[in-house]
Amino acid sequence: MAHLWCNSRARETGLPGADPTHPKPARIRPGSRKFPSHDLSFTILVHNQGQKSFSYDLQTISLTPPIRPPPFVKPTDTRRRLAFSAANRHNTPLFLNTTPLHPATDITNSMKETLQALLEASFDSLVSQQIIPADAPRRIQVDRTKDKSHGDFATNLALMLAKPAGRKPRELAQLIVDNLPENQSITRLEIAGPGFINFFMDDAARFAAVREALTNTAAFCSPDVGAGEKVLLEYVSANPTGPMHVGHGRGAAYGSALANLLAATGYRVHREYYINDAGRQADVLAVSVYLRYLEACGETVAIPSRGYPGDYVRECGANLFHSVGRQYYHPFSAVTAGLPEDPDSDDDGAKMARERYLDALIDKVRNLLGDGYRAVQDFGLKTQLDAIHGTLEAFNVEFDQWFSERSLEQSGAIEKAIDRLRERRHVYQQDGAVWLRTSDLGDEKDRVLIRDNGLHTYFAADVAYHLDKLNRGYENLIDVWGADHHGYIARVRAAIEALTGKGDLFHVALIQFVTLSSGRMGKRSGNFVTLAQLIEEVGNDATRFFYLTRSPEQHLEFDIDLARSQSADNPVYYLQYAHARVCSMQRELDQRGLSYDQEAGLQALSSLPEPNAEDLAKRLGAWPEAVASAARNRAPHQLTYALRDLAQEFHTWYNGNKVLVEDDNLRNGRLALAIAVKNIIANGLGLLGVSAPEQM
């Protein structure tokens, strides 16, 4: 039995069966042209007398994969573990690692992954010897050590397996070590404490990350987590009824960074903005703009208590007047004639009365204007959407598609979705309304799809929209919503389950509220602060980075004074300064007539006298793991922590060691390390949507 670890780079070569969703098992016969093995090399760990490791040509192996990954592997895991029946010409059991190797080295994969593969081999060897039961939990964890005396990496595998194996942890640790395949990068193995296994690596392995960060930056920073999975990421989707505020900004920064992160880690990401250009809120905007239009015509008007009173609406109404003149003019008295009262009090009865007044006003304006009503509404929507486009473009937030809610109505998608629910017997009628039995599928109660007045609800449009997403072939739906939409998750998931049976493909990231502290906004108007104003105050980079410094489900206090500051206390300034510092060194190198030889620098790394050079290289080695973890957890904020740790390590190292020295060996080694750090910081800032300036 052999175990094949595949990733998207292996899949792109055309290996049949490398994808767990591949419809048919496939056999690759010797000499098969289906797999271009000349483009790749593979490490095969072979169990024989010497337990040696060597390279092997996959064309000589016949594979018949039963495409069924074991249950302990998550579908989104980079290294999907597939069992294959395989034999070489010696009929020797094999363990394959199919990650393509760099032509010049066998350490392109992180040493952490290599050690995990070696421990897998030992695990299976012990299972075949009946030392470990076949059903023992396969939780192989390898961690970087914090104390150099404990080696470079450590595993607690023996402690985890001691109970199911019925052996003492240290005894089992020795057996695990004895069955580990040989690896030239491991210089020493040590069993420590109650049964930890410590790995001591050679110089090439310890500084391998520096080489990769310099010579193979893009691949090094792009661990394959998604394996080509199609993701539709919907974020922002702010109603086009007013300017974007600072809360929208946090969702925009999170969604944009998450899209960058997922795209960099093997997912096929589609970025989408859902435009709420239909329904009641669009009507409320229309009548609010129309009343301001009448004001521009010279009428004295009263804005409904539930309308949009902002200055931006007054400006929009004035622009409409300048555009069409008095074409849509009616006296305000004619507009309000016969309407119910719009009360000022806040009791429940008054709230309902205010809603009745607003509904009546909408109907009256629609009847008075006829076809002109849609023109007024479209003018207001376009004005606000143009402003949203401009703000997001300035904020480096992009979308592949702006999806119109109105298009769902026009295409009949909402009615088709409701009909499909009827066919599946998930719908019933009560009190003149059409209801969906969401309570049968995890929601706290049933939900209305069509009101008793015959109009569909927002929920019905959302149901049709998410069905449309799945019909477009996406395997993972991620919506970024405000925290106040928490109660909406269960009903949408229930609807997706009712329609398709795929409710588990729907995920929501909730964005908590933002408060501004310790600074005064120059253009504040009451308590409403727009995203554009915040960007103007502190800059695009600081705004994006500060939004991403905390997990989205945590409340964020945005420190305006800190975001403005140019000091080590400002995390984005601290990071950008590290990048600019290295760029400055590179410019100074030329100015002083000094040279830099990258390969010589890589060879000199292990001879650098300062011990913290190795610590810095260790930080670099952890970067792909940080990227992979952030992608799996949909947590871009984790990158801000990893980047700050890297920058702190770099500044400490740089402040204690002169880089541009006369000694060629020392200068090349330190420059290689510094430039590697610069590359990783630039990559990380890019994922977050923050610039990496060359000078500050």
C-alpha positions, 0 to 999 in steps of 0.5 A: 500500500502506498500513500500519495500526497497531492497538491494542485501543482501535481493535479495541473500535470494531468495525473488521473485520480489526483483529484478526490472528485475525479469520476473514475479510478485511473491506471498509469502504465509504464511509459504512459504519456498521461503524466509528464514525469520529466517535468517533475521529480518525486521523493519516494520513501521505501520500506526495505532493509535499509529504509532508504530514500531515493528518487523514482520515476513515476512512469514505472509505477502502476496506480489504481486509486480508490478515490476515497480520502480517509475521514480525518482529512479535511476536504480543503487540506492541501495534502489530501491523503489518498490511498493507492495500490501501487508496486514497483518492480521489487514489489516494495510498499511505497510512500510517495510525496508528489509535491514537485521539487525544485530542480536544484534542491530537495527541500522546496517543501517546508521541513515541517511537511517533510517531517510530517511525511516521515512520521507518516511513514513510521506510523504506517510501518508500526501499523504493519508491525502491529505495534500501533493499532490500525484504527489509532488516531492519525494526528501527526503534529510537528511544531517549531521549537522555541528553545534551540536546545530542544532542536528545530522541530518537535512532535508529541506523536508518541504521547498521542499514541501511547494509550492506543498502542498500550506502551510507555510514551518513551518506549513508543518514541524510540520505536517511532525513531527506529522506523523513521526513513532516513533523511539527510537534513536531519542531523540528530534525533532526541527523545526528551521529557515524557516522550517528545521527539526533537529533530535537529536539522542541518544548516541547509534545512535551517536556512532553506526558507531564505533560499526559497524567499529569494529564488522562488518567492511566489511559490514559497508564499503560496501554499496550496490549500484550496486545490482549485476549489471554486469559491464565491466570496460576496462582501461589502454589498452595502445598500446603495442608499448612502455613503459607505461608513466606517463599518462597511470599510471593515467588511471591505478590508476583510473581504478583499484581504480574504479574497487575496489570501484564498486566491494565493493559496490555490482557490479559484475565487470569484469576488462579488458585490450584491446590489440591493437595487430592488425592494423597499429600501430602493423605494425609500431612496427614490421618494427621499431623492424626489422630495429633495428634487421638489425642494430644489424646484422651490417647494418647502418639503418635510422629509419622512421620519423613516426617509433618508435625510442626509445632505447627500440626498439633498445634493442628489435631488438638486442634481436631478433638478439640474438634469431634468428641470421641472419635468417631474414636478408636482406640488408637495401638497399634492404629493402628501394629500390624503396620506396618513399621519407621520407621528413623532413619538417612539412608541410601538404604535407610532413606529407602525404608523410611520411605516404606513405613512412611508408605504403610502408616500411611496405608492403616491409618488409612484402613481404621480410619476408613472414611468418617471418614478423608475427614472428618479429611482435609477438616478438616486441608485446610480449616484450612490453606486458611483460614489461607492465605486469610487470609494472602493476603488480608492480603497484597493477593493475590487470585484469580478461582478456587481450582481443586481438584485433587480436582475433576479426579478427581471429573469424570474429567478425568484419565482423559479426558486419558490416553485422549486421549493413548492415542488420539494414540499417545503412551502405552505400558505397561511394568513394569505402569505407564502411561508418556507418551513425553515424550522424543519432545517435548523431555523428557529421559526418559519419565514415568509417568502411572499407577503399577503399583499403579493410582494416577495420579501427580501428573504425570497430574493436572497434565497434565489440569489444563493441558488444562482450562486450554486447553479454557477458551479461554486463549491464554497459560498462565503458571505461577509455580513455585518454582525447585526445579521447574525440571526439571518444565517440559519434561515439562509442556510435552511433555504439552501438546504431545502433547495439543493441539500447543500447547506453545508457549502454556505459560510458567513463571516460576521464583521463586528462594529468599529468605534473611533477613538483618541482622534477627531475627524476633520470632516465629521458630521454628527456621529456619521463618519464615512469611509472616505473621510477616514481614509482621508484622515489616516491614509489608505494603508493605515486604514486597511491594516488597522481594520485587519489587526483583529479577528472580524468577530471581535469589536474593533477600536480604531485608534486614529492618532496611532494610525497617523503616527510615524513610530514603531508603535504604529504597526503598519509604519513599523512593517513598511519601514522594515521593507524601505530599510532594505530597499535603502540598503540596496540603493546604498550598495550601488552608491558605495560601489559594493557588490552583492552575490546572491548565491555566495550570500546563501552559502554564507548564511550558516557562517554568520556570527550572530545567533539571531540570524538563524532566528530570523531565518526561522521566522521566514520559514514559518511564513508559508505555514502562517499563510496556509493557516490564515487561509484555512481559518479565513483569518487574514488578521493572522498575517498581521501578527506574523508580519509584526513578529517578522518585522520585530525580529528583523529590526532587532537583527538589523540594529545589532549587525551592520550589513554593508561591510567590506567583508564580502562573505559577511555582506553577502550573507546578511544582504541575502537574509535582509532581502529575503525578509523584504520579499516576505514583507512585500508579499504579506502586505500585498495580501492585505492590500497594503503598499510596500514603499521603497522609501519613507 
